[in-house]
Amino acid sequence: MAFTETFTDGNALAGPLREIFALEMTSADGRCVTCGRTGPVADLRVYGHENGPGLVARCPGCEEIVLRLVVTPERVWLDLRGLVSLAVIR
């Protein structure tokens, strides 16, 4: 497949992503890949507070993992592969 439009590199996302992630994320609505349930991030069931460096969030509808977050002094890893979409309120 050939694309005819010109493109820029991922640095073009810096400004828009900074705007998104500077907002209150617990009120953002996510849609579960597995069951299709839509609801605020605050409704997710979060595990791992005492057990390690990361958090795992599961869908309250089907219990599938929708989000993984690991924070270390050097980096932050965010895995959202369990979400079809994440709608953030501005």
N, CA, C and O atoms as a Tinker XYZ file with bonds, in Angstrom:
   360  protein
     1  N      0.845000   -1.167000    0.000000    73     2
     2  CA     0.000000    0.000000    0.000000    64     1     3
     3  C      0.892000    1.233000    0.000000    63     2     4     5
     4  O      1.764000    1.364000    0.860000    81     3
     5  N      0.692000    2.114000   -0.928000    73     3     6
     6  CA     1.488000    3.333000   -1.034000    64     5     7
     7  C      0.656000    4.522000   -0.563000    63     6     8     9
     8  O     -0.495000    4.695000   -0.966000    81     7
     9  N      1.261000    5.335000    0.296000    73     7    10
    10  CA     0.605000    6.546000    0.762000    64     9    11
    11  C      1.140000    7.713000   -0.054000    63    10    12    13
    12  O      2.350000    7.839000   -0.244000    81    11
    13  N      0.251000    8.559000   -0.531000    73    11    14
    14  CA     0.679000    9.702000   -1.330000    64    13    15
    15  C      0.808000   10.975000   -0.509000    63    14    16    17
    16  O      1.414000   11.945000   -0.964000    81    15
    17  N      0.248000   10.983000    0.693000    73    15    18
    18  CA     0.342000   12.166000    1.538000    64    17    19
    19  C      1.714000   12.227000    2.195000    63    18    20    21
    20  O      2.329000   11.196000    2.470000    81    19
    21  N      2.190000   13.448000    2.442000    73    19    22
    22  CA     3.448000   13.596000    3.169000    64    21    23
    23  C      3.187000   13.413000    4.651000    63    22    24    25
    24  O      2.057000   13.573000    5.112000    81    23
    25  N      4.209000   13.085000    5.385000    73    23    26
    26  CA     4.061000   12.868000    6.822000    64    25    27
    27  C      5.229000   13.484000    7.565000    63    26    28    29
    28  O      6.265000   13.798000    6.979000    81    27
    29  N      5.043000   13.652000    8.876000    73    27    30
    30  CA     6.122000   14.077000    9.760000    64    29    31
    31  C      6.369000   12.947000   10.738000    63    30    32    33
    32  O      5.614000   11.976000   10.773000    81    31
    33  N      7.411000   13.065000   11.523000    73    31    34
    34  CA     7.677000   12.010000   12.500000    64    33    35
    35  C      6.814000   12.202000   13.744000    63    34    36    37
    36  O      6.055000   13.166000   13.843000    81    35
    37  N      6.939000   11.279000   14.681000    73    35    38
    38  CA     6.118000   11.272000   15.887000    64    37    39
    39  C      6.260000   12.495000   16.771000    63    38    40    41
    40  O      5.434000   12.705000   17.659000    81    39
    41  N      7.287000   13.309000   16.552000    73    39    42
    42  CA     7.434000   14.533000   17.344000    64    41    43
    43  C      6.263000   15.487000   17.130000    63    42    44    45
    44  O      6.028000   16.372000   17.952000    81    43
    45  N      5.531000   15.316000   16.038000    73    43    46
    46  CA     4.360000   16.149000   15.779000    64    45    47
    47  C      3.258000   15.895000   16.798000    63    46    48    49
    48  O      2.331000   16.696000   16.919000    81    47
    49  N      3.346000   14.800000   17.524000    73    47    50
    50  CA     2.354000   14.457000   18.547000    64    49    51
    51  C      2.662000   15.087000   19.910000    63    50    52    53
    52  O      1.828000   15.028000   20.814000    81    51
    53  N      3.818000   15.675000   20.066000    73    51    54
    54  CA     4.252000   16.176000   21.377000    64    53    55
    55  C      3.259000   17.145000   22.000000    63    54    56    57
    56  O      2.847000   16.950000   23.143000    81    55
    57  N      2.873000   18.166000   21.286000    73    55    58
    58  CA     1.940000   19.158000   21.822000    64    57    59
    59  C      0.570000   18.576000   22.129000    63    58    60    61
    60  O      0.078000   18.729000   23.247000    81    59
    61  N     -0.065000   17.904000   21.153000    73    59    62
    62  CA    -1.386000   17.331000   21.430000    64    61    63
    63  C     -1.381000   16.315000   22.566000    63    62    64    65
    64  O     -2.303000   16.311000   23.382000    81    63
    65  N     -0.377000   15.462000   22.642000    73    63    66
    66  CA    -0.331000   14.474000   23.726000    64    65    67
    67  C     -0.101000   15.138000   25.081000    63    66    68    69
    68  O     -0.641000   14.689000   26.092000    81    67
    69  N      0.691000   16.196000   25.103000    73    67    70
    70  CA     0.923000   16.912000   26.359000    64    69    71
    71  C     -0.383000   17.507000   26.866000    63    70    72    73
    72  O     -0.640000   17.507000   28.070000    81    71
    73  N     -1.207000   18.013000   25.955000    73    71    74
    74  CA    -2.515000   18.557000   26.342000    64    73    75
    75  C     -3.413000   17.471000   26.917000    63    74    76    77
    76  O     -4.081000   17.687000   27.928000    81    75
    77  N     -3.433000   16.322000   26.287000    73    75    78
    78  CA    -4.304000   15.230000   26.726000    64    77    79
    79  C     -3.900000   14.720000   28.094000    63    78    80    81
    80  O     -4.748000   14.598000   28.978000    81    79
    81  N     -2.626000   14.420000   28.289000    73    79    82
    82  CA    -2.200000   13.803000   29.528000    64    81    83
    83  C     -2.004000   14.787000   30.670000    63    82    84    85
    84  O     -1.657000   14.376000   31.778000    81    83
    85  N     -2.215000   16.064000   30.429000    73    83    86
    86  CA    -2.195000   17.052000   31.507000    64    85    87
    87  C     -3.584000   17.213000   32.119000    63    86    88    89
    88  O     -3.763000   17.985000   33.061000    81    87
    89  N     -4.561000   16.488000   31.589000    73    87    90
    90  CA    -5.939000   16.586000   32.053000    64    89    91
    91  C     -6.242000   15.518000   33.103000    63    90    92    93
    92  O     -5.466000   14.581000   33.290000    81    91
    93  N     -7.364000   15.670000   33.777000    73    91    94
    94  CA    -7.826000   14.688000   34.763000    64    93    95
    95  C     -8.216000   13.409000   34.036000    63    94    96    97
    96  O     -9.201000   13.396000   33.298000    81    95
    97  N     -7.465000   12.342000   34.231000    73    95    98
    98  CA    -7.668000   11.114000   33.472000    64    97    99
    99  C     -8.680000   10.155000   34.099000    63    98   100   101
   100  O     -9.189000    9.275000   33.404000    81    99
   101  N     -8.987000   10.298000   35.393000    73    99   102
   102  CA    -9.935000    9.364000   36.000000    64   101   103
   103  C    -11.367000    9.601000   35.523000    63   102   104   105
   104  O    -12.220000    8.724000   35.668000    81   103
   105  N    -11.637000   10.772000   34.960000    73   103   106
   106  CA   -12.968000   11.031000   34.422000    64   105   107
   107  C    -13.068000   10.673000   32.937000    63   106   108   109
   108  O    -14.148000   10.756000   32.353000    81   107
   109  N    -11.959000   10.279000   32.328000    73   107   110
   110  CA   -11.972000    9.879000   30.919000    64   109   111
   111  C    -12.765000    8.585000   30.760000    63   110   112   113
   112  O    -12.690000    7.696000   31.608000    81   111
   113  N    -13.519000    8.485000   29.679000    73   111   114
   114  CA   -14.299000    7.275000   29.394000    64   113   115
   115  C    -13.503000    6.341000   28.504000    63   114   116   117
   116  O    -13.028000    6.733000   27.438000    81   115
   117  N    -13.361000    5.095000   28.954000    73   115   118
   118  CA   -12.679000    4.080000   28.171000    64   117   119
   119  C    -13.645000    2.995000   27.742000    63   118   120   121
   120  O    -14.622000    2.707000   28.433000    81   119
   121  N    -13.362000    2.391000   26.584000    73   119   122
   122  CA   -14.187000    1.284000   26.081000    64   121   123
   123  C    -13.332000    0.025000   26.065000    63   122   124   125
   124  O    -12.267000   -0.008000   25.448000    81   123
   125  N    -13.810000   -1.009000   26.750000    73   123   126
   126  CA   -13.108000   -2.282000   26.871000    64   125   127
   127  C    -13.073000   -3.012000   25.527000    63   126   128   129
   128  O    -14.092000   -3.117000   24.845000    81   127
   129  N    -11.905000   -3.512000   25.154000    73   127   130
   130  CA   -11.750000   -4.279000   23.920000    64   129   131
   131  C    -12.570000   -5.570000   23.978000    63   130   132   133
   132  O    -13.156000   -5.977000   22.975000    81   131
   133  N    -12.612000   -6.205000   25.132000    73   131   134
   134  CA   -13.223000   -7.523000   25.250000    64   133   135
   135  C    -14.743000   -7.491000   25.284000    63   134   136   137
   136  O    -15.388000   -8.189000   24.502000    81   135
   137  N    -15.328000   -6.696000   26.172000    73   135   138
   138  CA   -16.794000   -6.730000   26.332000    64   137   139
   139  C    -17.503000   -5.495000   25.785000    63   138   140   141
   140  O    -18.729000   -5.492000   25.679000    81   139
   141  N    -16.761000   -4.451000   25.437000    73   139   142
   142  CA   -17.371000   -3.252000   24.879000    64   141   143
   143  C    -17.922000   -2.283000   25.900000    63   142   144   145
   144  O    -18.474000   -1.245000   25.537000    81   143
   145  N    -17.779000   -2.610000   27.184000    73   143   146
   146  CA   -18.289000   -1.720000   28.233000    64   145   147
   147  C    -17.566000   -0.380000   28.162000    63   146   148   149
   148  O    -16.351000   -0.324000   27.975000    81   147
   149  N    -18.335000    0.699000   28.313000    73   147   150
   150  CA   -17.772000    2.045000   28.346000    64   149   151
   151  C    -18.040000    2.658000   29.708000    63   150   152   153
   152  O    -19.153000    2.575000   30.229000    81   151
   153  N    -17.013000    3.276000   30.281000    73   151   154
   154  CA   -17.173000    3.927000   31.571000    64   153   155
   155  C    -15.923000    4.680000   31.954000    63   154   156   157
   156  O    -14.891000    4.545000   31.297000    81   155
   157  N    -15.998000    5.473000   33.010000    73   155   158
   158  CA   -14.845000    6.262000   33.432000    64   157   159
   159  C    -13.711000    5.393000   33.979000    63   158   160   161
   160  O    -13.943000    4.317000   34.530000    81   159
   161  N    -12.503000    5.875000   33.816000    73   159   162
   162  CA   -11.314000    5.197000   34.339000    64   161   163
   163  C    -11.466000    4.965000   35.842000    63   162   164   165
   164  O    -10.969000    3.967000   36.364000    81   163
   165  N    -12.141000    5.866000   36.537000    73   163   166
   166  CA   -12.329000    5.728000   37.986000    64   165   167
   167  C    -13.094000    4.464000   38.363000    63   166   168   169
   168  O    -12.986000    3.998000   39.497000    81   167
   169  N    -13.870000    3.897000   37.428000    73   167   170
   170  CA   -14.627000    2.679000   37.712000    64   169   171
   171  C    -13.809000    1.393000   37.555000    63   170   172   173
   172  O    -14.270000    0.323000   37.951000    81   171
   173  N    -12.614000    1.482000   36.990000    73   171   174
   174  CA   -11.793000    0.287000   36.798000    64   173   175
   175  C    -11.371000   -0.299000   38.138000    63   174   176   177
   176  O    -11.283000    0.423000   39.132000    81   175
   177  N    -11.111000   -1.591000   38.172000    73   175   178
   178  CA   -10.622000   -2.262000   39.378000    64   177   179
   179  C     -9.111000   -2.358000   39.281000    63   178   180   181
   180  O     -8.578000   -3.026000   38.395000    81   179
   181  N     -8.422000   -1.686000   40.199000    73   179   182
   182  CA    -6.969000   -1.552000   40.124000    64   181   183
   183  C     -6.301000   -2.454000   41.156000    63   182   184   185
   184  O     -6.684000   -2.476000   42.326000    81   183
   185  N     -5.296000   -3.196000   40.699000    73   183   186
   186  CA    -4.560000   -4.140000   41.545000    64   185   187
   187  C     -3.072000   -3.816000   41.501000    63   186   188   189
   188  O     -2.566000   -3.288000   40.511000    81   187
   189  N     -2.385000   -4.140000   42.586000    73   187   190
   190  CA    -0.933000   -4.045000   42.599000    64   189   191
   191  C     -0.341000   -2.959000   43.453000    63   190   192   193
   192  O      0.859000   -2.699000   43.355000    81   191
   193  N     -1.120000   -2.318000   44.283000    73   191   194
   194  CA    -0.598000   -1.227000   45.104000    64   193   195
   195  C      0.553000   -1.664000   46.004000    63   194   196   197
   196  O      1.533000   -0.933000   46.144000    81   195
   197  N      0.450000   -2.839000   46.612000    73   195   198
   198  CA     1.479000   -3.284000   47.559000    64   197   199
   199  C      2.459000   -4.276000   46.944000    63   198   200   201
   200  O      3.518000   -4.525000   47.520000    81   199
   201  N      2.134000   -4.845000   45.797000    73   199   202
   202  CA     2.876000   -5.994000   45.305000    64   201   203
   203  C      4.024000   -5.695000   44.357000    63   202   204   205
   204  O      4.801000   -6.607000   44.074000    81   203
   205  N      4.181000   -4.515000   43.864000    73   203   206
   206  CA     5.249000   -4.274000   42.912000    64   205   207
   207  C      5.254000   -2.860000   42.387000    63   206   208   209
   208  O      4.539000   -1.992000   42.888000    81   207
   209  N      6.071000   -2.635000   41.369000    73   207   210
   210  CA     6.214000   -1.273000   40.846000    64   209   211
   211  C      5.063000   -0.832000   39.953000    63   210   212   213
   212  O      4.968000    0.347000   39.611000    81   211
   213  N      4.180000   -1.766000   39.567000    73   211   214
   214  CA     3.153000   -1.418000   38.599000    64   213   215
   215  C      1.744000   -1.625000   39.092000    63   214   216   217
   216  O      1.500000   -2.269000   40.113000    81   215
   217  N      0.819000   -1.058000   38.334000    73   215   218
   218  CA    -0.604000   -1.204000   38.596000    64   217   219
   219  C     -1.258000   -1.859000   37.390000    63   218   220   221
   220  O     -0.875000   -1.605000   36.249000    81   219
   221  N     -2.234000   -2.691000   37.648000    73   219   222
   222  CA    -3.019000   -3.337000   36.601000    64   221   223
   223  C     -4.467000   -2.961000   36.845000    63   222   224   225
   224  O     -4.972000   -3.104000   37.959000    81   223
   225  N     -5.146000   -2.472000   35.791000    73   223   226
   226  CA    -6.553000   -2.093000   35.918000    64   225   227
   227  C     -7.393000   -3.037000   35.070000    63   226   228   229
   228  O     -7.096000   -3.276000   33.899000    81   227
   229  N     -8.453000   -3.571000   35.686000    73   227   230
   230  CA    -9.335000   -4.520000   35.012000    64   229   231
   231  C    -10.710000   -3.909000   34.814000    63   230   232   233
   232  O    -11.163000   -3.078000   35.601000    81   231
   233  N    -11.363000   -4.341000   33.744000    73   231   234
   234  CA   -12.722000   -3.911000   33.435000    64   233   235
   235  C    -13.667000   -4.458000   34.508000    63   234   236   237
   236  O    -13.600000   -5.645000   34.829000    81   235
   237  N    -14.543000   -3.622000   35.069000    73   235   238
   238  CA   -15.491000   -4.124000   36.061000    64   237   239
   239  C    -16.583000   -5.007000   35.443000    63   238   240   241
   240  O    -17.304000   -5.697000   36.164000    81   239
   241  N    -16.703000   -4.985000   34.121000    73   239   242
   242  CA   -17.713000   -5.793000   33.459000    64   241   243
   243  C    -17.270000   -7.214000   33.187000    63   242   244   245
   244  O    -18.027000   -8.155000   33.428000    81   243
   245  N    -16.038000   -7.387000   32.680000    73   243   246
   246  CA   -15.577000   -8.721000   32.274000    64   245   247
   247  C    -14.280000   -9.157000   32.955000    63   246   248   249
   248  O    -13.835000  -10.287000   32.755000    81   247
   249  N    -13.671000   -8.289000   33.749000    73   247   250
   250  CA   -12.441000   -8.579000   34.490000    64   249   251
   251  C    -11.185000   -8.695000   33.627000    63   250   252   253
   252  O    -10.138000   -9.086000   34.141000    81   251
   253  N    -11.252000   -8.370000   32.335000    73   251   254
   254  CA   -10.056000   -8.388000   31.494000    64   253   255
   255  C     -9.175000   -7.182000   31.820000    63   254   256   257
   256  O     -9.678000   -6.143000   32.247000    81   255
   257  N     -7.873000   -7.314000   31.622000    73   255   258
   258  CA    -6.937000   -6.214000   31.845000    64   257   259
   259  C     -7.121000   -5.189000   30.734000    63   258   260   261
   260  O     -7.080000   -5.530000   29.552000    81   259
   261  N     -7.325000   -3.933000   31.117000    73   259   262
   262  CA    -7.474000   -2.866000   30.130000    64   261   263
   263  C     -6.324000   -1.863000   30.187000    63   262   264   265
   264  O     -6.098000   -1.127000   29.226000    81   263
   265  N     -5.597000   -1.829000   31.306000    73   263   266
   266  CA    -4.541000   -0.840000   31.466000    64   265   267
   267  C     -3.454000   -1.387000   32.370000    63   266   268   269
   268  O     -3.736000   -2.033000   33.379000    81   267
   269  N     -2.210000   -1.123000   32.001000    73   267   270
   270  CA    -1.060000   -1.441000   32.851000    64   269   271
   271  C     -0.225000   -0.176000   32.969000    63   270   272   273
   272  O      0.002000    0.519000   31.979000    81   271
   273  N      0.233000    0.121000   34.183000    73   271   274
   274  CA     1.038000    1.314000   34.415000    64   273   275
   275  C      2.191000    0.956000   35.339000    63   274   276   277
   276  O      1.982000    0.445000   36.439000    81   275
   277  N      3.413000    1.229000   34.880000    73   275   278
   278  CA     4.607000    0.993000   35.691000    64   277   279
   279  C      5.391000    2.298000   35.734000    63   278   280   281
   280  O      5.684000    2.891000   34.696000    81   279
   281  N      5.725000    2.738000   36.936000    73   279   282
   282  CA     6.480000    3.972000   37.116000    64   281   283
   283  C      7.775000    3.637000   37.843000    63   282   284   285
   284  O      7.754000    3.056000   38.928000    81   283
   285  N      8.899000    4.006000   37.241000    73   283   286
   286  CA    10.210000    3.856000   37.873000    64   285   287
   287  C     10.838000    5.244000   37.938000    63   286   288   289
   288  O     10.300000    6.184000   37.352000    81   287
   289  N     11.949000    5.397000   38.626000    73   287   290
   290  CA    12.579000    6.717000   38.665000    64   289   291
   291  C     12.983000    7.241000   37.282000    63   290   292   293
   292  O     13.051000    8.452000   37.072000    81   291
   293  N     13.250000    6.335000   36.347000    73   291   294
   294  CA    13.715000    6.761000   35.031000    64   293   295
   295  C     12.627000    6.834000   33.963000    63   294   296   297
   296  O     12.718000    7.647000   33.043000    81   295
   297  N     11.584000    5.980000   34.079000    73   295   298
   298  CA    10.607000    5.881000   33.003000    64   297   299
   299  C      9.203000    5.605000   33.515000    63   298   300   301
   300  O      8.992000    5.222000   34.666000    81   299
   301  N      8.258000    5.816000   32.615000    73   299   302
   302  CA     6.865000    5.448000   32.866000    64   301   303
   303  C      6.410000    4.616000   31.664000    63   302   304   305
   304  O      6.578000    5.028000   30.517000    81   303
   305  N      5.835000    3.450000   31.938000    73   303   306
   306  CA     5.277000    2.605000   30.884000    64   305   307
   307  C      3.767000    2.588000   31.049000    63   306   308   309
   308  O      3.257000    2.346000   32.142000    81   307
   309  N      3.058000    2.846000   29.964000    73   307   310
   310  CA     1.601000    2.840000   29.969000    64   309   311
   311  C      1.129000    1.947000   28.822000    63   310   312   313
   312  O      1.397000    2.229000   27.654000    81   311
   313  N      0.436000    0.884000   29.161000    73   311   314
   314  CA    -0.079000   -0.067000   28.181000    64   313   315
   315  C     -1.596000    0.025000   28.200000    63   314   316   317
   316  O     -2.227000   -0.301000   29.206000    81   315
   317  N     -2.184000    0.464000   27.098000    73   315   318
   318  CA    -3.634000    0.641000   26.987000    64   317   319
   319  C     -4.242000   -0.330000   25.982000    63   318   320   321
   320  O     -5.319000   -0.064000   25.448000    81   319
   321  N     -3.575000   -1.446000   25.716000    73   319   322
   322  CA    -4.060000   -2.345000   24.663000    64   321   323
   323  C     -5.419000   -2.962000   24.971000    63   322   324   325
   324  O     -6.046000   -3.519000   24.070000    81   323
   325  N     -5.890000   -2.883000   26.195000    73   323   326
   326  CA    -7.201000   -3.408000   26.547000    64   325   327
   327  C     -8.340000   -2.430000   26.306000    63   326   328   329
   328  O     -9.503000   -2.741000   26.561000    81   327
   329  N     -7.995000   -1.240000   25.812000    73   327   330
   330  CA    -9.006000   -0.221000   25.522000    64   329   331
   331  C     -9.124000   -0.005000   24.016000    63   330   332   333
   332  O     -8.117000    0.108000   23.317000    81   331
   333  N    -10.340000    0.050000   23.532000    73   331   334
   334  CA   -10.580000    0.405000   22.130000    64   333   335
   335  C    -10.358000    1.897000   21.961000    63   334   336   337
   336  O     -9.772000    2.343000   20.974000    81   335
   337  N    -10.834000    2.663000   22.934000    73   335   338
   338  CA   -10.706000    4.121000   22.875000    64   337   339
   339  C    -10.682000    4.688000   24.289000    63   338   340   341
   340  O    -11.075000    4.030000   25.252000    81   339
   341  N    -10.210000    5.922000   24.384000    73   339   342
   342  CA   -10.196000    6.644000   25.650000    64   341   343
   343  C    -10.605000    8.075000   25.341000    63   342   344   345
   344  O     -9.850000    8.804000   24.698000    81   343
   345  N    -11.785000    8.492000   25.787000    73   343   346
   346  CA   -12.321000    9.824000   25.525000    64   345   347
   347  C    -12.060000   10.706000   26.734000    63   346   348   349
   348  O    -12.574000   10.445000   27.821000    81   347
   349  N    -11.263000   11.749000   26.546000    73   347   350
   350  CA   -10.861000   12.642000   27.623000    64   349   351
   351  C    -11.677000   13.933000   27.555000    63   350   352   353
   352  O    -11.842000   14.519000   26.485000    81   351
   353  N    -12.180000   14.362000   28.695000    73   351   354
   354  CA   -12.951000   15.608000   28.780000    64   353   355
   355  C    -11.976000   16.767000   28.945000    63   354   356   357
   356  O    -11.115000   16.742000   29.825000    81   355
   357  N    -12.113000   17.761000   28.112000    73   355   358
   358  CA   -11.202000   18.921000   28.167000    64   357   359
   359  C    -11.605000   19.900000   29.229000    63   358   360
   360  O    -10.947000   20.925000   29.405000    81   359
